Amino acid sequence: MGIISFVGFTLLVAIVSYIATRKTDETSSDGYFLGGRSLTATVIAGSLLLTNLSTEQIVGLNGQAFTEGILVMAWETLAAIAMVITAVFLLPKYLKGGITTVPQFLEQRYNTTTKALTSGLFLTGYVVVFLPVVLYTGSLAITTMFDVPTILGVSKTASIWICVFGIGIIGAIYAIFGGLKAVAVSDTINAVGLLVGGIMIPVFGLIEIGEGSVFDGISTLITTNPDKFKVIGNKDASVPFATIFTGMMLVQLFYWGTNQAIIQRALGAKNLKEGQKGLLLGSFIKILGPIIVVLPGIIAFHLFEGELATADEAYPKLVSKVLPLSLVGFFAAVLFGAILSSFNSALNSSVTLFGIDIYKEYFNKEANEKQIVKAGKSFGILLAVLAMFVAPFLAQAGSIFEYLQQVNGCYSIPILSIIVVGYLTKKVPAIAANVAIVLGALLYITFIILNSTIMKDDFPHFLHVMAILFILNVIIMLIIGKLYPREEAYKQEYTKEVDITPWRYTKIVGVIVCLIVISTYIYFR
């Protein structure tokens, strides 16, 4: 029954996505890379949610909550504030310039070298870290949930290889041959499933604790585990409270405002109103995110304290204990959708970056739109194959997940700093941005190496280090701008690709979202 419902739901998503994209012109760059600039608020919000959520986050963050409690919700709730900032300040500028990729703006503001360096950093991050990690963690979840080794009569290692290639091939078909609209539509359907399935787990868990009553379960959970509901983390916590005001907000702003895999959904909006509504709807969903990615971990602590070998077993163990057998296939299909989403979204963004920013610029300046799309697809196939071969070997790299958030700082902080300075100043030259990208990445890599070897734990928390390097990058750029300013001040042109009339309630809704987040911290202080 579980296998049948799994296959049925997965096929339903594929069929609906195919029907929804039949009329989109996938041979044009706008049609393929941005869904024909036709995405509506609901599709944008659903795609943002699924692009963000995947097995490494659902399992990993609940594992952290098992150990530390509700304080790890900062990774979810503070994202809502970053999405508000993106909707109010960044998206209007992106759509005004009619860009397809973030590096395209950097070319307009600085030069082609800046664009190439940024695209290179993005692609390196996707290929070396993100794509293989998503494939491996997703395969591990599917292998465990369906007990693939027993079903197929193979070893666990062989089952990981089989699942990696299964997920990789299906994800590649969506991303490479369907374009952004196929990814976004499938994300939206899976988003509904993830919300329903994700909320079912804590509900069933609370019923288990409350012996049939959700409210009794909540009361029992809070009264017996009061320390798990303190949102203020000390200096030894994974998210010390002070980091919320330093690197945490910078990481969130980079991820939701400048990360190509995320912002590409908003760049495909039919107009600014839909893009802003999509981001703000997504911000409300992020506020509810801890119900799916934090609360189950605390419930698991109450039920399994002292029974688990590792904290990361908390979520799978809870699912297997409280979820009725008839729903296992549906929930596995939802998780499969989340895995696919993160994989194919990053892959689609990599295809976009290569086709628009590298192939046309350095390989064939005269390439027409069909040639750009074809080159992007070929590159995407190569990336997918490489990621599939690398992913299974991550089983041997025990520390890769521990350093995952840290490693992302190699490109997030340099890129965010040059975008912020690019928008807030008019005369800082291209050389300043190029120096900041290279120097910022090298300094952060140096920190990672030293912090994990000879100077272990002598540095401040890595989120504080990110903030320090961000400020240093900005200062260096401003100094260079003062010494060697542009001859002409930068002025952004309106390309009229889409209507950029803002949604009239954007700022009001944004303030409400921010107040809800602040209130949550006050309540759980």
N, C-alpha and C positions, 0 to 999 in steps of 0.2 A: 504493500500500500504506500509506504514511504517513497519508494523509487518511482511509482506511478505518478504521485502528486508532484514530485520533484520534476520529472520530465514534462508533465503536463503544463505546469506553471512556466517553466523555462521556454517551452515551445510557444505558449501564448504570448509572451513578451516579444519573441523573435518575429512572430507573424504580424502583430500590431505595429512593431517598428518598421517592418518592410512596407506595410500598407501606408503608413504615415509619411514615408520618404519617397514614394514612387514619383511624385510630381516635382520634387526638388531637383534642380539642375546640378548634378554632381560633377559636371565637367568644368564648371566655372570655379574660381578660387573662393568667391563669396558663398556659392552654393555648397561646396564641399567642406571648406574650413569653418564657415560661420552659419551653416544651415540656411543660406540665402538671406541672412539677416532677417529672420522671420520668427524668432523664438519669443514666446509670450512669458508673462510673469510666472505662471504656474510651472511651465516647462523649465524655466531657468532655475527656480527654487528647488524643484525636484532633482534636477541634474547636479546642482551645487551640493545638495545633501548627500547624494549617492557617490559623487566624486570624492567627497571628504571621508565618508564612512566606509571602512572596509574591515576585514578580519583582524588585521594587525592593530587597529584602533579599538574595535569592539572587544576583542579578547585582551589586548594589552592594557587598555585603560581600566577595564574592570579588574584586571589583575592588580593594578596599582591601587585601586579603590579597596580591594580585599586587604591590602597591607596598610594603606594610609588613610582610607576613608574619603570623605566628600571633598577634601581640599584639592584633589586632582581635577575637580570640575572646572578649574580655571581654563583648561585647554578647550572647553566647550563654551562656557558662558562669555568669556572675553572675546571669543570669535564674533559674537553678536555686535559688539561695539565696533570692531574692525570692519564688519560688513556695512554698518551705518556710515562710517567714515568714507568707505569706498563709494557707497551710493550717493553721498552728498558732494564729495569733493573730486574723487578720481574718475568715476564713470562718465560724468559730463565732459571731461577733457578728452577721455579716450574716444568717445563717440563723435565729438566735435572734429577730431582729427581723422575719423574714418579708418582707424587702424585695424589690422587683422591680428597682429601680434604686439606684445609689449615692446620687444626690441625695435619694432618699426617706429614707435614714438621716439625711442632713444636715437634712432638715425636722424629723424627730423630735428630733434633738439641738439644732438651732438654731431656724430658722423657715422659712416659705415663701419669703421673699426669698433666703435662702441657697440653697435648692433651685433657685429660678429662675435665679440667677446661675451656679450650677454647671452646670445643664443647658445654659444659653446658651453657656458656655465650651466644653463638650463638643461641642455641635452646630456651633459656629463652627470648631473644630478639624477635625471630620469633613468639613464642607462645603467650607471654603476650602482645606484642605491635603490631607487623607488620601484622600478619595474620588477627586478628579481625578488625583492622583499615581498611585494604584493603577491606574486606568483607562488612563492614558497609558503607564506603564511596561509594563503587561501587553500593551497593543496593539502597542507597539514590539517586544516579544519575539515575539508571534505573527506579526506582519508579516514580521520577519526570518527566523524559522524556516521558514515556509512560502513565503517569497518571494511574498507576496500581490500586490504591484504587477505582477509578471510574469504570474501566474495570471489576474488579473482585467483586466489591460491598463490599469491606472490608475497615477496618480502615487503616490509614497510618502505624500504628505500625504493624498490621498484614501483610501488604504488604511488609514491611521491612523484617519480618521473612521469608516470602515466597521467596523473592529475595535472601536473604542471603543463604538459603538452596539450591536454584537453582544454584547460582554461585558456592557455595562450592562443591556441588556434581559434577558438570561438571568439575570444576578445579581439583578436586581430581582424577577423571577418567583420565584426561590428565597426571597429575603428577605421580600418584601412579601406574597406569596400563600401561602407555605408556613410562615412563622413560624420560631421558633428551632429547633424539632425538625428541620425539613427542612434548615436550614442545618447543624445539628450532625451529622446522619446523613450528608449528602453530604460534610462535612468529614472524617468518620471514614474513609470509603472512600478519599477522595483522600489522606488521611494515609498510608495503607498504600502507595499508588502513589508518593507523594512520597518516602517512606523508601526504597522499592525503587529508584526511578529516580534519586533523589539520591545514593544510595550507589554506583550503577552508574558514575556519571561519574568519581569519583576512582579506583575500582577499574580501569576501563578505562584511565584516565590513567596509573596506576602500572604497569599491564601494558605500556603503550606505552614508558614510561621504562625499565622493567626488561627489555625485549625478551622479553616472554612470562611474566615472573615478578613477582607483586605484591611479594614480599619483597625481591627485587633492586631493584625500583623504589623502595621505601621507603628502602633503604640508600643508593642513588644520590642520591635527592632530598635526604636529610639531609646527606650528606657533601659534596655540591657546593653546597648552599645553607644553610650553618649559620646565617647571620644571619637567615634567614627563620623560624627556630625559637626565637627569643628572645622570651619573653612579656613582658619588662619594657620598657615604652616610655619613651623620654626625654621631656623637656619639649616637644620639637617634634613628637612623634608625635600622631596623631589621638586616641589614648587614652593620655595620660601615666599612668605607674603610680600616681601620687598621686591621680588622679581616681577610682580604684577605691574609695577610702575616703571620697570626698566625694559629688559629684553623680551618679556612675555608679550607686551603690546606690540613691540617691533616685529616679532615673529608672526603674530596674528595679522598685522597690517600687511606684511609681505605676502603671507599666504593668501589672504582674501582679496588683496588689492592689486598685487602685481604678479602673482604666480600664474604663468600661462595656462596651466591645466585647469585652474579655477576660473580666472577672469575671462577666459575664452567663451564661457557660457553667456556672460553678460555682454560681451562684445557682439554676440550674435543676436542681440535683442532687436525687435522690429522698430523700436524707438526708445528714447531715454526714459519715458514714463514706464514702459514695460520692464526695462532693465532695473530701474530703481525699485519698482514694486516687487520684482523677483528677488532682489537682494534683501529687501526688508522683510519679505515673507520668510526667506531663508533664515534671517536673524532671529525671528520668533521661534522657528524650529530649533535653532541652536540652543536657545535658552532651555528648551525642553530636553535637549540632548542628554544631560546627566541621568535622566530616567532610564535611558537605554544603555549608556556606556559607563555609568558610575554606580547607580543604585543596585544593580544585580551583584556587583562585587561585594557590597556591604551585606546584602542578603546571604551571599555565599559564605562570608566570614561567620555570620551567625549560625549557619547550618553546618559548616564543615571545618570550623576552627580546629587546627591541629591534625587534620586528616589529609591535607594535600601535600604533595612533594614540592610543588612550586606554585606561586600565586597565579601564574598564567593558566593553571588548570581550573580556576574558580568558575569562569563562565561556562565552559563546556560541561563541567560537572553539574552545575546548576540546571542547565538546559536538559541534560539527560535525566535529572531527578524529577523536575517539576512539569516538563512539557508532555502532554498526552501523546501516546505513540502515533495517533492518527494525524498529528500536526507536525511530526518530525520532518516529513518530506517537503511540506510547504515551507517550513522555516529554513531547511537546507537550501531550497531554491532561492529564497530571499537572500541568504548569505552568499550564495553563488552569484546572484545579481550584484551584490555589493563588491564582491571580488572582481567580477568582470568590469564593473563601472570604474573602479580605481585604475585597473590595468588599461582598459581601452581609452579612458580619458587622457591619461598620461601619454599613451601611444599616439592618439590623435593630435595632441599638442606637439609632440615631437615631430610628427609628419608635417604639421603646419610650420613649425620653426625652420625645419630643413628646407621645405619647398619654397617658402616666401623669403626667408632671411639668408639662406646659404646658397641653394641651388641657383636661384635667379641672379644673385649678386656675384657669385664667384665662378659658377660653372657655365651658365648660359644666360647672358644679359638680355638676349633677344627672345628668350623663351616666352611662348604664349601661355594662356591659362591652362590649356589642356596638358601642355608639356610640364608645367609646374606641378599640377595635380598628379600626373603619372610619376614624376620623379619622387614626389613626396610619398606616394604609395609604395614604390620600390624600396625607399629608405625605411619605411615603416615595417615592411616584411623582414628586412635585415635586422632591425632592432628587436622585433618580436622573437625571431629565431635565436639571436644572441641571448636575450633575457631568459628564454626557455632553457637554454643550455647552462646558463650560470646559476639559475634559481635553485636547483636541487643541491648544489654544493654548499649553500648557505646553512645546511644542517650541520656542517662542520665548524661554522663560524659562530661560536656561542655568544660572542660579545657584540655581534652586529646590531642587535635590537637595542641594546643598552646605549649605544652611541648614535642611534639613528637620528634622534632629534638634534644632537650636537653637530653631526656631520652636515646637516642641511644648512647650518650657519655659514659654511664655506661660500655659498652663493647667495643666500637670502639677504644677508646684511650688506654686502657690496652693491647688489642690485637695488635694494630699497633706498640706500643712501643716494645713488645717482638719480633715481627717479624723483625723490623728494626735492633734492637741490635743483633738478631740471625744471620742475614745476614752480618752485618758489623763487627762482632767480631768472634773470634774463641775459646776463653777460658772462656767466661761468662757461669757459670754453670746453671743447671736446677733450683736450689733453688732460684736463682735471678729472673727467669721468673715467678715462682710460687708466689713469694712474690709480684712481680709487678702486676700480674693479680688481686690478692685478694685486695691488698692495693689500686690499682688504681680504682677498682670498688667501694670499700667502701668510698674512699675520694670523688668520684664524686657523689655518692648517698647522702652523707652528704651535699655536696654543693647544690644539688637539693632541699633537705628538708629545709635547712636553708634559701635558696634564695626565697623559696615560702612561708615561715612563718615569723620567728622573725627577719630575716635580709634581708627582701625583698628589692631588688635594691641596696643593699650596696656592692655587689660584682661587679667585672668587667663583661663585656659581656660574656655570657656562652662560646662563641668561644675562647675568651682569656683564660678563665679558663681551657678549654681543652688543650690549648697549654702549660699552666703552669704545668698542671698535667702530660702531655707527657714528658716535660723536666725533671720533678721531677722523674718520672718512670725510664727514661733512666739513670739519675745520680745514683739512688739507685742500678740499675742493674750493672752499671760499678764499683761502690764501692764494691759490693759483689763479682764481678768478680775479682777485684784486691785482695781482702782479701782471697777468697776461689776459685781460678781458677780451671777449669777442668784439670785433669791430662794429658789428651791428647787433642790437638787442634782439633776442629771439621773440618771434610773434607767431602764435599758433593760428593756422588758417582753418576756417570752417569748410569742410569738404562736401557738406550736404548729402552724405551717404544716407543718413537717417535724420528724422526730426529730433531735435535736442531740446524741445520744450519740457521742462522738468515737471514731475508729478507734484501737484500743489500741496500734498500732505507729507512729502518726504521728510522735512525737518521735524514736523510734529510727531510723526510715527518714530523717527529716529530718537528723539528725546525720550519718548515713552519706553523704547527698548533699553536705552541706557539706564533709565531710572529703575526698571525692573531688575537689571543686573546688579546695580548698586544695592537695591533693597534686599536681594538674595544674600549678598555678603553681610549686610547688617544683621539680617535675621539669624544666619548661621555663624556669627562671629564667635 
